[in-house]
């Protein structure tokens, strides 16, 4: 007689192993009640700067970090760059080019890019700063179960419950995080960096991309629903709506 347990489908989700409880009004709420805001920073081509400019930039960056009286988490996210669209655009330009010399140069450049991509992975880097809000700031005496870092994986078998009502936590988190966010924006803007506060939809998309790197790069963002932390495809949403009708 076959084992009935084999008939039970094994179900699992990346979201079951993350520490995120919800994303509301641009604030990430973790399962232990701590929260965070996420900033995205532009980059500087350090190699193109002169030696004096490099030293000045490093000194200014060190001064910013030493001046902070609260913790931050710096994250650098690297991912493979899909340049197939760019190559197709070059092919189109090459085909439409009437000047033979320019056509040859365009073809030569396209082949150079193809060879470069074939030999090396083309990576794009994104820079983020997470500003944490600890449950200790709400008067909790200890935080033994607190998860270390916004981008950490939840420990297996660890079940956590929010210590307070979600609206209360969100109110306290915003009051603490907003001044810190504004302070960081001012500091990094002095370095010539563009600083952007991620909204809820952008945060959800960021985590989806980070923890689903096997997703087809050609998949369009519009095919996914990033309006809630539980990410589903549009097709799944349509099926659910049909069942409700």
FENQUIZI-V818837 format. One record per helix or strand of 3 or more residues. SS is the DSSP state (helix for helix, strand for strand). FROM is the first residue (numbers start at 0). LEN is the number of residues. If there is no record, write none. Layout:
BEGIN
SS;FROM;LEN
SS;FROM;LEN
END
This chain:
BEGIN
helix;3;4
helix;13;4
strand;19;5
strand;26;4
strand;34;7
helix;45;3
helix;50;17
strand;71;9
helix;83;13
helix;99;20
strand;122;11
helix;134;4
helix;165;24
strand;194;3
helix;199;12
helix;220;3
helix;233;11
END
